[in-house]
Amino acid sequence: MPVPIILDCDPGHDDALAIMLAAGDPAVDLLAITTVAGNQTLEKTTLNARRVCTVAGITGVPVAAGCDRPLVQPLSVADDVHGVSGLDGPSFPEPTVGVVREHAVDLIHRLLAEHPEPVTLVPTAPLTNIALLLTRYPQDADRIREIVLMGGSTERGNRTPAAEFNIRTDPEAADIVFRSGVPVTMCGLNVTHQALATPEVVARFEGLGTSLGRTCAELLTFFASTYRTLWGFPSPPLHDPVAVARVIDPGLVRCVDANVVVELNGRYTRGATVVDLHGSTGRPVNARAAMSLDADPFWDRMVAAVRVLGARTHPADRQPPPS
């Protein structure tokens, strides 16, 4: 049976493909898409979620806007990575997918209560919405199967030398989530940097022969340009779909049990995830830390999901089989 999930995101190029993977892979049942301020302002991330749903033909999945700022500190967006729109590169049509009136936190709360089985939350953004849910509705912890998040790192950061962007944007929210007692799987930079969108991968999306495949190629091409400029990566890492892939097939993402705490006070290390891989602190295990990705099957699932959505949305775009 498909795993019911709610995707909490801040599109963002890699969030866009995470939405497509969650909507196009039959192993998960996407109940809702919720948005939060992060890669860009809440207004822009919500618009971008609607844009992605429109071009991918994702209907019947509610989109709800959530928190417009971190719990404590001011918002600092990643326009240097994702552009002024948060999704620079392709030209998007006016979205036809709307947004529900419920706040994202209230929508998640309602869906958890209504669903007949516990639901997996997949946050690929700052954890503000999830922390507010756990604070406002502590009883919802029993309705959450697990939280599989993209954020943090067992190694170094990308927003600062020590801290990854999602955790650094709202460290207090991340601290609440890791201390919640809900099962947490952390897919950090150390594993998402193994999901490199090489030119061969981009060519696979272009080769689908659909407008959606071309949109994915354009997203990855823009993403590659900023990663090359900022960090010298020859190919960009596709972070957020790795968390979705862990839910789709846990065998794709190998994890180890560890204690994870979030640094809140360090002058140079605020937002860092301190991952005790060897039990040296004696603190109890509170998370799974993702360590390795089976990259080829991961890309197979990613391309297959886009193929399904593209063929469903624009059947006329499909290339005829070779004669």
KEKE-3310 file (N, C-alpha, C; in steps of 0.2 Angstrom, whole numbers, plus 5000, padded with zeros to 4 digits):
npx = (5004:5002:5012:5006:5009:5014:5020:5031:5037:5048:5048:5060:5072:5076:5065:5055:5057:5056:5042:5037:5042:5035:5022:5022:5026:5021:5023:5020:5007:5002:4996:4995:5002:5012:5018:5032:5041:5057:5068:5064:5052:5037:5026:5031:5036:5024:5018:5026:5025:5012:5014:5022:5014:5004:5011:5014:5003:4997:4983:4969:4977:4978:4985:4993:4997:5010:5020:5027:5039:5054:5054:5061:5072:5076:5070:5080:5083:5087:5091:5102:5105:5093:5087:5078:5065:5064:5063:5070:5074:5065:5051:5036:5018:5003:4998:4986:4982:4975:4976:4972:4962:4965:4978:4994:4998:4986:4980:4988:4986:4972:4972:4980:4972:4961:4965:4965:4976:4993:5003:5016:5027:5036:5047:5055:5062:5065:5060:5049:5035:5032:5037:5029:5017:5019:5020:5009:4999:5002:4997:4996:5008:5007:5000:5009:5018:5032:5045:5053:5066:5074:5089:5102:5118:5130:5143:5150:5143:5132:5126:5133:5150:5147:5134:5119:5107:5092:5091:5099:5091:5080:5084:5079:5066:5070:5077:5066:5059:5069:5069:5057:5052:5046:5049:5063:5071:5085:5090:5104:5116:5128:5123:5114:5123:5127:5118:5119:5115:5120:5127:5122:5111:5103:5101:5093:5081:5077:5077:5064:5055:5044:5035:5036:5047:5057:5056:5060:5074:5078:5076:5086:5097:5098:5100:5112:5121:5121:5126:5139:5145:5144:5149:5158:5154:5154:5142:5125:5119:5104:5095:5082:5073:5079:5075:5061:5063:5069:5057:5049:5057:5065:5077:5085:5092:5104:5104:5110:5108:5108:5112:5106:5108:5104:5114:5112:5117:5131:5143:5149:5144:5130:5115:5121:5120:5124:5130:5131:5139:5146:5142:5149:5145:5136:5123:5106:5100:5091:5087:5088:5102:5105:5116:5122:5118:5109:5113:5110:5098:5090:5089:5083:5070:5066:5066:5057:5045:5043:5041:5029:5020:5022:5018:5005:5000:5003:5000:5001:5014:5022:5036:5036:5039:5055:5056)
npy = (4994:5011:5024:5036:5053:5070:5083:5096:5111:5123:5129:5135:5124:5111:5107:5108:5097:5087:5088:5083:5070:5065:5066:5058:5045:5029:5023:5031:5041:5056:5067:5081:5097:5108:5124:5135:5149:5151:5146:5156:5170:5167:5170:5169:5155:5148:5152:5146:5132:5131:5134:5123:5112:5115:5114:5101:5094:5091:5088:5089:5088:5096:5113:5122:5137:5141:5146:5162:5167:5163:5155:5163:5171:5183:5181:5174:5173:5162:5168:5169:5156:5151:5161:5176:5174:5162:5151:5152:5151:5141:5147:5150:5146:5155:5150:5137:5130:5131:5138:5133:5139:5136:5138:5131:5123:5120:5113:5102:5096:5093:5084:5074:5070:5065:5055:5037:5030:5032:5046:5050:5064:5074:5085:5097:5109:5124:5120:5126:5126:5112:5112:5121:5114:5103:5110:5117:5107:5095:5082:5077:5070:5057:5053:5054:5045:5045:5057:5062:5071:5084:5091:5098:5090:5077:5081:5095:5112:5122:5134:5141:5138:5128:5125:5119:5125:5124:5120:5130:5141:5141:5137:5135:5129:5117:5112:5109:5099:5088:5085:5080:5067:5060:5048:5052:5055:5060:5067:5073:5085:5077:5065:5070:5076:5066:5064:5069:5079:5076:5080:5069:5065:5076:5075:5064:5069:5078:5069:5063:5069:5077:5092:5094:5086:5094:5106:5102:5099:5112:5118:5111:5115:5129:5128:5121:5131:5141:5133:5130:5143:5147:5136:5129:5116:5104:5098:5100:5096:5086:5090:5089:5078:5067:5064:5061:5050:5041:5038:5032:5020:5013:5006:5013:5023:5023:5022:5026:5024:5038:5050:5067:5083:5101:5115:5130:5141:5144:5155:5154:5142:5141:5133:5122:5104:5092:5077:5062:5050:5039:5037:5044:5054:5048:5052:5048:5039:5048:5049:5044:5045:5048:5041:5035:5035:5026:5029:5027:5019:5029:5040:5033:5032:5045:5050:5042:5046:5059:5055:5049:5059:5068:5062:5060:5073:5080:5072:5073:5078:5067:5058:5049:5031:5024:5020)
npz = (5000:4996:5005:5015:5014:5019:5011:5016:5011:5002:4988:4977:4968:4970:4978:4970:4961:4971:4974:4962:4962:4973:4969:4958:4960:4963:4975:4986:4994:4991:5002:5004:5000:5009:5012:5017:5023:5016:5006:4998:5000:5009:5001:4988:4988:4990:4978:4969:4972:4967:4954:4950:4953:4943:4930:4931:4931:4943:4953:4964:4976:4990:4992:5004:5013:5025:5039:5039:5043:5052:5069:5079:5074:5061:5044:5031:5015:5001:4989:4981:4977:4972:4964:4961:4960:4966:4959:4947:4930:4920:4911:4917:4916:4920:4936:4938:4948:4964:4981:4997:5010:5023:5036:5034:5045:5052:5042:5041:5054:5054:5043:5049:5059:5052:5044:5042:5046:5053:5047:5037:5038:5027:5028:5018:5020:5030:5047:5053:5051:5055:5068:5074:5073:5082:5093:5095:5094:5102:5104:5092:5089:5091:5079:5069:5058:5055:5054:5040:5035:5025:5028:5038:5042:5043:5042:5036:5033:5022:5022:5032:5037:5046:5046:5038:5026:5028:5042:5048:5045:5053:5068:5081:5078:5072:5083:5091:5084:5083:5097:5099:5101:5091:5079:5069:5053:5046:5032:5027:5020:5018:5012:5002:4994:4986:4976:4962:4949:4935:4918:4910:4918:4916:4903:4902:4907:4897:4886:4888:4881:4884:4889:4902:4906:4899:4906:4919:4915:4912:4925:4932:4925:4927:4941:4942:4937:4948:4958:4953:4952:4966:4974:4966:4961:4949:4945:4951:4967:4970:4982:4990:4985:4989:5002:5000:4992:5002:5009:4999:4995:5007:5006:4997:5003:5015:5032:5049:5066:5078:5090:5088:5090:5089:5087:5096:5101:5097:5092:5080:5075:5076:5072:5067:5065:5077:5076:5084:5079:5084:5097:5107:5116:5125:5125:5122:5107:5095:5082:5065:5054:5038:5027:5015:4998:4985:4970:4956:4955:4962:4953:4943:4948:4950:4937:4931:4938:4933:4920:4921:4926:4916:4904:4907:4908:4897:4884:4871:4869:4869:4862:4847:4847:4842:4825)
capx = (5000:5006:5013:5003:5014:5013:5026:5031:5042:5049:5051:5066:5072:5075:5059:5050:5057:5053:5035:5035:5043:5030:5016:5022:5029:5015:5024:5018:5001:5003:4990:4995:5008:5012:5024:5035:5046:5064:5072:5061:5047:5031:5022:5035:5037:5018:5016:5030:5022:5006:5017:5024:5008:5001:5014:5015:4996:4995:4977:4967:4981:4978:4991:4992:5003:5011:5023:5031:5046:5056:5051:5064:5076:5073:5071:5086:5081:5092:5090:5109:5105:5087:5085:5073:5058:5064:5062:5072:5076:5060:5045:5030:5012:5000:4995:4978:4981:4975:4978:4967:4962:4968:4985:4997:4998:4980:4978:4992:4983:4966:4973:4982:4966:4956:4967:4964:4983:4998:5005:5023:5029:5042:5049:5061:5062:5065:5055:5045:5028:5032:5038:5023:5012:5021:5019:5001:4995:5006:4994:4997:5014:5005:4997:5014:5022:5039:5047:5059:5067:5080:5092:5107:5123:5135:5149:5150:5137:5132:5124:5139:5154:5145:5126:5115:5102:5086:5092:5101:5086:5076:5087:5074:5061:5074:5078:5059:5058:5073:5068:5050:5051:5043:5054:5065:5076:5088:5094:5108:5121:5132:5120:5111:5128:5128:5113:5122:5112:5126:5124:5119:5105:5099:5099:5087:5074:5076:5075:5057:5051:5038:5037:5038:5054:5061:5056:5065:5081:5079:5077:5093:5103:5099:5103:5119:5124:5122:5131:5145:5147:5145:5153:5162:5151:5153:5135:5122:5116:5097:5094:5076:5070:5082:5070:5055:5066:5069:5050:5047:5061:5071:5084:5089:5095:5106:5104:5112:5105:5112:5109:5107:5106:5105:5117:5108:5121:5137:5145:5151:5141:5123:5111:5124:5118:5129:5128:5135:5139:5150:5140:5154:5142:5132:5116:5102:5098:5084:5086:5092:5106:5106:5124:5123:5112:5110:5111:5107:5090:5087:5088:5078:5063:5065:5065:5050:5040:5042:5039:5022:5017:5023:5013:4998:4998:5004:5001:5003:5021:5027:5039:5034:5044:5059:5054)
capy = (5000:5018:5027:5042:5058:5077:5086:5103:5113:5130:5128:5130:5120:5104:5106:5107:5090:5083:5088:5078:5063:5063:5065:5053:5038:5025:5020:5036:5044:5063:5070:5088:5101:5114:5129:5139:5154:5148:5148:5163:5172:5163:5172:5166:5148:5146:5153:5141:5126:5131:5133:5116:5108:5117:5111:5094:5091:5088:5091:5085:5088:5103:5117:5127:5141:5141:5152:5167:5169:5158:5156:5168:5176:5186:5177:5176:5169:5159:5170:5168:5149:5149:5167:5181:5171:5156:5145:5155:5146:5140:5151:5146:5149:5157:5144:5136:5126:5136:5137:5132:5145:5134:5138:5124:5119:5118:5108:5095:5094:5090:5078:5068:5067:5062:5049:5031:5027:5037:5049:5052:5071:5075:5092:5098:5116:5125:5116:5131:5123:5106:5114:5124:5109:5099:5114:5119:5101:5090:5076:5075:5066:5050:5052:5055:5039:5047:5063:5061:5078:5086:5096:5096:5086:5074:5084:5103:5115:5126:5141:5143:5132:5123:5124:5118:5130:5123:5120:5137:5146:5141:5132:5134:5125:5111:5109:5106:5093:5083:5084:5079:5060:5057:5046:5057:5053:5066:5067:5079:5086:5072:5060:5073:5078:5060:5064:5074:5080:5077:5081:5063:5065:5081:5073:5059:5072:5081:5064:5061:5072:5081:5099:5093:5084:5100:5110:5099:5100:5119:5119:5109:5119:5135:5126:5120:5137:5144:5129:5131:5149:5148:5131:5125:5110:5103:5096:5102:5090:5087:5088:5087:5072:5061:5063:5058:5043:5037:5035:5027:5014:5014:5003:5018:5028:5019:5026:5024:5027:5042:5056:5073:5090:5107:5120:5136:5147:5145:5161:5152:5136:5141:5130:5115:5098:5089:5070:5058:5044:5034:5036:5046:5058:5045:5054:5043:5039:5051:5050:5040:5049:5045:5041:5034:5035:5021:5035:5025:5018:5035:5044:5030:5033:5052:5051:5038:5050:5064:5052:5047:5065:5072:5059:5061:5080:5082:5066:5075:5079:5061:5057:5042:5026:5024:5015)
capz = (5000:4996:5011:5015:5016:5018:5009:5018:5006:5001:4982:4977:4962:4972:4981:4964:4959:4976:4973:4956:4964:4978:4966:4952:4961:4966:4982:4991:4993:4993:5004:5004:5000:5013:5011:5022:5020:5017:5000:4996:5005:5009:4995:4982:4989:4989:4971:4966:4973:4963:4947:4949:4952:4937:4925:4932:4931:4950:4955:4970:4982:4993:4994:5010:5015:5032:5042:5034:5046:5058:5076:5083:5070:5054:5038:5026:5009:4997:4982:4978:4975:4968:4960:4963:4960:4970:4954:4941:4924:4916:4910:4920:4914:4926:4939:4938:4955:4969:4988:5002:5015:5030:5037:5033:5052:5053:5037:5043:5060:5052:5039:5053:5063:5048:5040:5046:5048:5054:5041:5037:5036:5024:5027:5014:5021:5037:5050:5056:5051:5059:5075:5077:5074:5087:5099:5096:5094:5105:5103:5085:5088:5090:5073:5064:5058:5056:5050:5036:5033:5022:5032:5042:5039:5048:5041:5036:5031:5016:5023:5035:5037:5050:5046:5032:5025:5031:5049:5050:5044:5059:5072:5086:5075:5071:5090:5094:5080:5085:5104:5100:5102:5085:5075:5064:5049:5044:5026:5027:5015:5017:5008:4996:4989:4982:4971:4958:4943:4930:4911:4908:4921:4913:4896:4903:4907:4890:4882:4889:4875:4886:4891:4909:4906:4897:4912:4924:4913:4913:4932:4934:4922:4932:4948:4941:4936:4954:4962:4950:4954:4973:4977:4962:4960:4942:4944:4957:4971:4971:4990:4993:4983:4993:5008:4997:4990:5008:5011:4993:4996:5012:5004:4993:5007:5020:5038:5055:5072:5081:5093:5084:5093:5085:5091:5096:5104:5095:5088:5073:5074:5076:5066:5065:5068:5080:5075:5087:5075:5088:5104:5112:5121:5129:5124:5119:5100:5094:5075:5060:5050:5032:5026:5008:4993:4979:4966:4950:4956:4964:4947:4939:4951:4949:4930:4930:4941:4929:4914:4922:4926:4909:4899:4910:4908:4890:4880:4864:4869:4869:4856:4845:4848:4836:4820)
cpx = (5004:5007:5010:5008:5011:5019:5026:5038:5043:5052:5054:5066:5072:5069:5054:5051:5055:5045:5033:5037:5038:5023:5016:5024:5023:5017:5022:5011:5001:4997:4989:5002:5008:5018:5025:5040:5053:5068:5070:5056:5041:5027:5025:5035:5030:5016:5020:5028:5016:5009:5019:5018:5004:5004:5015:5008:4994:4989:4974:4971:4981:4985:4990:4998:5004:5014:5027:5037:5048:5053:5054:5068:5073:5074:5076:5085:5088:5092:5097:5109:5099:5084:5080:5067:5058:5064:5064:5074:5070:5055:5039:5024:5009:4997:4988:4977:4980:4978:4972:4967:4965:4975:4988:4997:4992:4978:4982:4988:4976:4967:4976:4976:4961:4958:4967:4971:4988:5001:5013:5024:5036:5044:5055:5063:5064:5059:5050:5038:5028:5033:5032:5017:5013:5020:5012:4997:4999:5003:4995:5004:5012:5002:5002:5018:5029:5040:5053:5061:5074:5083:5098:5113:5127:5142:5149:5143:5137:5130:5130:5143:5151:5138:5123:5109:5096:5086:5094:5096:5081:5079:5082:5069:5064:5075:5071:5058:5062:5072:5061:5048:5048:5049:5056:5071:5079:5092:5098:5112:5125:5130:5117:5117:5130:5123:5114:5118:5117:5123:5120:5112:5100:5096:5093:5081:5073:5074:5068:5053:5045:5040:5039:5045:5059:5061:5060:5072:5082:5080:5084:5098:5104:5102:5110:5123:5126:5127:5138:5149:5149:5150:5158:5160:5151:5145:5131:5119:5108:5095:5087:5072:5073:5077:5064:5057:5066:5063:5048:5051:5066:5077:5088:5093:5097:5107:5108:5109:5110:5109:5111:5104:5108:5108:5113:5112:5128:5138:5146:5147:5133:5119:5115:5120:5124:5127:5133:5135:5142:5148:5145:5151:5138:5124:5112:5100:5091:5083:5090:5095:5107:5114:5125:5117:5114:5108:5108:5099:5086:5085:5083:5071:5061:5063:5058:5045:5038:5039:5031:5018:5017:5018:5006:4995:4998:5005:5003:5010:5025:5030:5037:5040:5048:5056:5059)
cpy = (5006:5021:5034:5047:5065:5080:5094:5106:5120:5131:5135:5125:5113:5102:5104:5099:5085:5082:5083:5071:5060:5062:5060:5046:5035:5023:5025:5039:5051:5066:5077:5091:5107:5118:5133:5144:5150:5150:5155:5165:5167:5164:5168:5158:5145:5146:5147:5134:5125:5130:5126:5111:5109:5113:5104:5090:5088:5092:5086:5085:5095:5106:5122:5131:5141:5147:5156:5169:5163:5160:5162:5173:5178:5181:5179:5171:5167:5161:5170:5161:5148:5155:5171:5178:5165:5150:5148:5149:5146:5146:5147:5150:5151:5151:5143:5132:5132:5134:5137:5138:5143:5136:5131:5120:5116:5112:5101:5092:5090:5084:5072:5065:5063:5055:5043:5028:5033:5040:5051:5059:5071:5082:5093:5106:5117:5122:5120:5128:5117:5107:5117:5119:5105:5103:5116:5113:5095:5083:5073:5070:5059:5048:5053:5048:5040:5054:5062:5068:5078:5092:5093:5093:5083:5077:5092:5106:5118:5133:5145:5137:5126:5121:5123:5123:5129:5123:5127:5142:5147:5136:5130:5129:5118:5108:5106:5100:5087:5081:5081:5072:5057:5054:5051:5054:5059:5064:5073:5080:5081:5066:5064:5075:5072:5060:5070:5074:5081:5078:5075:5063:5070:5079:5068:5063:5075:5075:5061:5064:5075:5088:5099:5091:5090:5105:5108:5100:5108:5121:5117:5112:5126:5133:5124:5126:5141:5140:5129:5137:5149:5143:5127:5118:5109:5101:5097:5096:5092:5085:5085:5080:5066:5059:5059:5050:5038:5034:5030:5021:5015:5011:5008:5022:5024:5024:5022:5027:5032:5047:5062:5079:5096:5112:5127:5142:5148:5151:5159:5145:5136:5138:5123:5109:5094:5081:5066:5051:5038:5033:5039:5051:5054:5047:5049:5044:5043:5052:5045:5046:5046:5046:5039:5033:5030:5026:5033:5024:5024:5039:5040:5031:5040:5053:5047:5042:5055:5061:5051:5054:5069:5069:5060:5068:5082:5076:5068:5076:5073:5060:5050:5037:5026:5018:5010)
cpz = (5000:5003:5011:5018:5015:5017:5011:5015:5006:4994:4979:4971:4964:4975:4975:4961:4964:4976:4967:4958:4968:4974:4960:4953:4965:4973:4988:4989:4995:4995:5004:5003:5004:5012:5017:5019:5021:5011:4997:5001:5004:5003:4989:4983:4987:4981:4967:4966:4968:4956:4946:4948:4945:4931:4925:4932:4938:4953:4961:4976:4984:4994:4999:5012:5023:5035:5037:5037:5051:5064:5079:5078:5064:5049:5033:5021:5005:4990:4978:4975:4970:4964:4964:4964:4965:4966:4947:4936:4919:4916:4912:4918:4921:4929:4939:4945:4960:4976:4992:5007:5022:5030:5037:5040:5053:5048:5039:5049:5058:5048:5044:5057:5059:5045:5045:5048:5050:5048:5042:5034:5033:5023:5023:5014:5028:5041:5055:5057:5056:5067:5078:5078:5080:5094:5101:5097:5096:5104:5096:5084:5087:5083:5067:5064:5059:5052:5047:5033:5029:5026:5036:5039:5045:5047:5041:5033:5024:5016:5027:5035:5041:5049:5039:5032:5029:5039:5052:5049:5050:5064:5078:5084:5075:5078:5093:5090:5083:5093:5105:5102:5096:5081:5069:5060:5046:5038:5025:5020:5013:5012:5002:4991:4985:4976:4966:4951:4937:4923:4909:4911:4917:4906:4897:4903:4900:4886:4883:4884:4877:4888:4898:4910:4904:4903:4918:4922:4913:4920:4934:4931:4925:4938:4947:4940:4943:4958:4959:4952:4962:4976:4973:4960:4952:4940:4951:4960:4972:4978:4991:4991:4987:4999:5006:4995:4996:5010:5005:4994:5001:5010:4999:4997:5014:5026:5044:5061:5076:5085:5089:5089:5088:5090:5090:5098:5101:5091:5081:5071:5074:5070:5064:5068:5070:5080:5078:5084:5079:5095:5109:5117:5126:5129:5120:5111:5100:5086:5071:5056:5044:5030:5019:5004:4987:4973:4959:4951:4958:4958:4943:4942:4950:4942:4928:4933:4936:4922:4915:4922:4919:4904:4901:4908:4900:4885:4873:4863:4868:4862:4854:4846:4841:4831:4819)
residu = (MET:PRO:VAL:PRO:ILE:ILE:LEU:ASP:CYS:ASP:PRO:GLY:HIS:ASP:ASP:ALA:LEU:ALA:ILE:MET:LEU:ALA:ALA:GLY:ASP:PRO:ALA:VAL:ASP:LEU:LEU:ALA:ILE:THR:THR:VAL:ALA:GLY:ASN:GLN:THR:LEU:GLU:LYS:THR:THR:LEU:ASN:ALA:ARG:ARG:VAL:CYS:THR:VAL:ALA:GLY:ILE:THR:GLY:VAL:PRO:VAL:ALA:ALA:GLY:CYS:ASP:ARG:PRO:LEU:VAL:GLN:PRO:LEU:SER:VAL:ALA:ASP:ASP:VAL:HIS:GLY:VAL:SER:GLY:LEU:ASP:GLY:PRO:SER:PHE:PRO:GLU:PRO:THR:VAL:GLY:VAL:VAL:ARG:GLU:HIS:ALA:VAL:ASP:LEU:ILE:HIS:ARG:LEU:LEU:ALA:GLU:HIS:PRO:GLU:PRO:VAL:THR:LEU:VAL:PRO:THR:ALA:PRO:LEU:THR:ASN:ILE:ALA:LEU:LEU:LEU:THR:ARG:TYR:PRO:GLN:ASP:ALA:ASP:ARG:ILE:ARG:GLU:ILE:VAL:LEU:MET:GLY:GLY:SER:THR:GLU:ARG:GLY:ASN:ARG:THR:PRO:ALA:ALA:GLU:PHE:ASN:ILE:ARG:THR:ASP:PRO:GLU:ALA:ALA:ASP:ILE:VAL:PHE:ARG:SER:GLY:VAL:PRO:VAL:THR:MET:CYS:GLY:LEU:ASN:VAL:THR:HIS:GLN:ALA:LEU:ALA:THR:PRO:GLU:VAL:VAL:ALA:ARG:PHE:GLU:GLY:LEU:GLY:THR:SER:LEU:GLY:ARG:THR:CYS:ALA:GLU:LEU:LEU:THR:PHE:PHE:ALA:SER:THR:TYR:ARG:THR:LEU:TRP:GLY:PHE:PRO:SER:PRO:PRO:LEU:HIS:ASP:PRO:VAL:ALA:VAL:ALA:ARG:VAL:ILE:ASP:PRO:GLY:LEU:VAL:ARG:CYS:VAL:ASP:ALA:ASN:VAL:VAL:VAL:GLU:LEU:ASN:GLY:ARG:TYR:THR:ARG:GLY:ALA:THR:VAL:VAL:ASP:LEU:HIS:GLY:SER:THR:GLY:ARG:PRO:VAL:ASN:ALA:ARG:ALA:ALA:MET:SER:LEU:ASP:ALA:ASP:PRO:PHE:TRP:ASP:ARG:MET:VAL:ALA:ALA:VAL:ARG:VAL:LEU:GLY:ALA:ARG:THR:HIS:PRO:ALA:ASP:ARG:GLN:PRO:PRO:PRO:SER)
# end
